Amino acid sequence: MNKYAHRVQQASRALCGTDFVEKLETLKRERWPLVWINLRSHNKVWTDQVSGFINIINELGQSWKNIGIVFDGWVDCEDIMLAIVAGLNEEIMCFPTLGCKLHESIVWAAYVDTYISVIGSGLVLTSWLNDKPGIAFGDKRHRHQSCFWSYAKEQSIPPIFLNDSEIVDHTDRFYSDYDIDWRILFRKISDILNTSIVRN
């Protein structure tokens, strides 16, 4: 973590307070892995994200019995989150952070092990400020941001981006909604969890 990211992290922890941080410390000890799931409700939307994330999370839960899911997004994603949670196996613990204050989200992101996030500003929390390995997905036009991602921050852990062949855009324009086979995301996130990089 570089000096700037460290300063942002320390300031965020101070704003959250001791009780908040201690709660996450306890959660980190009790749950592994903690997987950050970023939701989106408008523009460049994965149209099958509800059924897709249900399948991904339930499959992950078969291999990692102590998994915890941290849901990230704006408050307009609450219905999406609730629909996903309703389809999950009951032993999977979920932690909603939709609508959290920015400093709270920054600290939450420090405690997750990996993420599946839409390409965009939400990646700042997990990728640039907290150096977490994870998956970034979106429409093809936004996927092409991968070519300059490494220039945004020195010595960062770059997200794993999907290939164009793994994305089916609904239209040929920016912010197109799109389809993805959930199995692609599942395989990629499983590969990350099966490496030592996420074990702090």
C-alpha positions in Angstrom: 0.0 0.0 0.0 1.5 3.4 -1.0 1.6 6.4 1.3 -1.5 8.1 -0.2 -3.6 4.9 0.2 -2.3 4.4 3.7 -3.3 8.0 4.7 -6.8 7.5 3.3 -7.1 4.2 5.1 -6.0 5.7 8.4 -8.3 8.7 8.1 -11.2 6.4 7.3 -10.6 4.2 10.3 -10.5 7.2 12.5 -13.8 8.4 11.2 -15.4 5.0 11.6 -14.3 4.7 15.2 -12.9 1.8 17.3 -16.2 -0.1 17.7 -16.7 -0.3 13.9 -13.2 -1.5 13.3 -13.3 -4.0 16.1 -16.5 -5.4 14.6 -14.7 -6.0 11.3 -11.7 -7.5 13.0 -14.0 -10.0 14.7 -15.8 -10.7 11.4 -12.4 -11.3 9.7 -11.4 -13.9 12.2 -14.8 -15.7 12.0 -15.4 -15.7 8.2 -13.1 -16.7 5.4 -13.2 -15.8 2.6 -15.0 -12.5 2.7 -16.1 -11.8 -0.9 -17.1 -8.2 -2.0 -20.0 -8.2 -4.5 -20.6 -4.9 -6.3 -24.2 -4.4 -7.6 -25.5 -2.0 -10.2 -29.1 -1.1 -11.1 -28.7 1.3 -14.1 -26.6 1.7 -17.2 -24.0 -1.1 -18.0 -26.0 -3.6 -16.1 -25.4 -7.4 -16.1 -29.0 -8.3 -16.9 -28.8 -11.7 -15.1 -27.0 -10.5 -12.1 -29.6 -11.8 -9.6 -29.6 -15.4 -10.8 -25.9 -15.1 -11.7 -24.8 -14.0 -8.3 -27.1 -16.6 -6.6 -25.4 -19.3 -8.6 -21.9 -18.0 -8.0 -22.3 -17.5 -4.3 -24.1 -20.8 -3.7 -21.3 -22.6 -5.6 -18.6 -20.8 -3.7 -20.4 -21.8 -0.5 -20.0 -25.5 -1.4 -16.2 -25.2 -1.4 -15.8 -22.5 1.3 -18.2 -23.3 4.1 -17.3 -20.3 6.2 -17.7 -17.7 3.4 -19.1 -14.3 4.0 -20.6 -12.0 1.3 -20.2 -8.2 1.5 -22.7 -6.4 -0.8 -21.6 -3.1 -2.2 -23.6 -0.5 -4.2 -25.9 2.4 -4.1 -29.2 2.3 -2.2 -31.1 1.8 -5.4 -29.6 -1.7 -5.5 -31.4 -2.9 -2.4 -34.1 -4.8 -4.3 -31.4 -6.6 -6.3 -29.5 -7.5 -3.1 -32.7 -8.8 -1.4 -33.5 -10.9 -4.4 -30.0 -12.4 -4.4 -30.1 -13.1 -0.6 -33.5 -14.8 -0.9 -32.0 -17.3 -3.3 -28.9 -18.1 -1.2 -28.3 -21.1 1.0 -29.2 -20.2 4.5 -25.8 -20.9 6.0 -24.2 -18.2 3.9 -23.8 -15.0 5.9 -24.3 -11.7 4.1 -23.3 -8.2 5.1 -25.0 -5.3 3.3 -23.1 -2.1 3.0 -25.3 -0.4 0.4 -25.5 3.3 1.1 -22.6 3.3 3.6 -20.6 6.5 4.0 -17.5 6.5 1.9 -15.1 6.1 4.8 -17.0 3.1 6.0 -16.9 1.5 2.6 -13.1 2.1 2.4 -12.6 0.3 5.7 -15.0 -2.5 4.8 -13.0 -3.0 1.6 -9.8 -3.4 3.6 -11.2 -6.5 5.3 -12.4 -8.4 2.2 -10.3 -11.1 0.6 -11.4 -10.6 -3.0 -14.1 -9.0 -5.1 -16.4 -9.2 -8.1 -17.0 -5.6 -9.2 -18.4 -3.6 -12.1 -15.8 -1.6 -14.0 -16.0 1.9 -12.7 -15.4 4.1 -9.7 -16.3 1.3 -7.3 -13.0 -0.4 -8.1 -11.2 2.4 -6.3 -12.2 1.0 -3.0 -11.0 -2.6 -3.5 -8.3 -2.2 -6.1 -6.5 1.1 -5.7 -7.0 1.9 -2.0 -6.8 -1.6 -0.6 -4.8 -3.7 -3.1 -7.2 -6.6 -3.2 -7.2 -9.2 -6.0 -10.4 -9.6 -7.8 -12.6 -9.6 -11.0 -13.7 -6.6 -12.9 -16.5 -6.9 -15.4 -18.7 -4.7 -17.6 -19.7 -3.9 -21.1 -17.0 -4.2 -23.8 -16.4 -0.5 -24.1 -15.6 -0.1 -20.4 -13.6 -3.4 -20.4 -11.1 -1.7 -22.7 -10.0 0.5 -19.7 -7.9 -2.5 -18.7 -5.1 -1.2 -21.0 -4.4 1.8 -18.8 -5.4 0.4 -15.4 -1.8 -0.1 -14.3 -1.0 3.6 -14.8 -3.5 4.7 -12.2 -1.4 3.5 -9.3 2.1 2.1 -8.9 2.6 -1.4 -7.7 -1.1 -2.2 -7.5 -2.8 -5.6 -7.9 -4.6 -5.3 -11.2 -8.1 -6.7 -11.5 -8.7 -9.6 -13.7 -10.8 -8.3 -16.6 -13.1 -10.5 -18.7 -12.2 -10.9 -22.4 -14.5 -9.4 -25.1 -15.4 -12.9 -26.1 -16.9 -13.5 -22.6 -19.3 -10.5 -22.9 -22.4 -10.1 -25.0 -23.4 -6.4 -25.2 -27.0 -5.5 -25.9 -26.0 -2.5 -28.0 -22.9 -1.1 -29.6 -22.4 1.9 -27.4 -21.0 2.9 -24.0 -23.0 1.9 -20.9 -24.6 -0.9 -22.8 -26.3 -3.6 -20.7 -24.8 -7.0 -21.3 -24.9 -10.7 -20.6 -22.2 -12.9 -19.0 -22.2 -16.6 -18.3 -22.0 -16.7 -14.5 -19.7 -19.8 -14.8 -17.0 -17.5 -16.2 -17.0 -15.3 -13.1 -17.2 -18.3 -10.9 -14.2 -20.0 -12.4 -12.1 -16.8 -12.2 -13.0 -16.0 -8.6 -12.4 -19.6 -7.6 -8.9 -19.4 -9.1 -8.2 -16.3 -7.0 -9.4 -18.0 -3.8 -7.3 -21.1 -4.5 -4.1 -19.0 -4.6 -2.2 -17.8 -1.5 -2.5 -14.1 -2.5 -5.7 -13.7 -0.6 -4.5 -15.2 2.6 -3.3 -12.4 4.8 
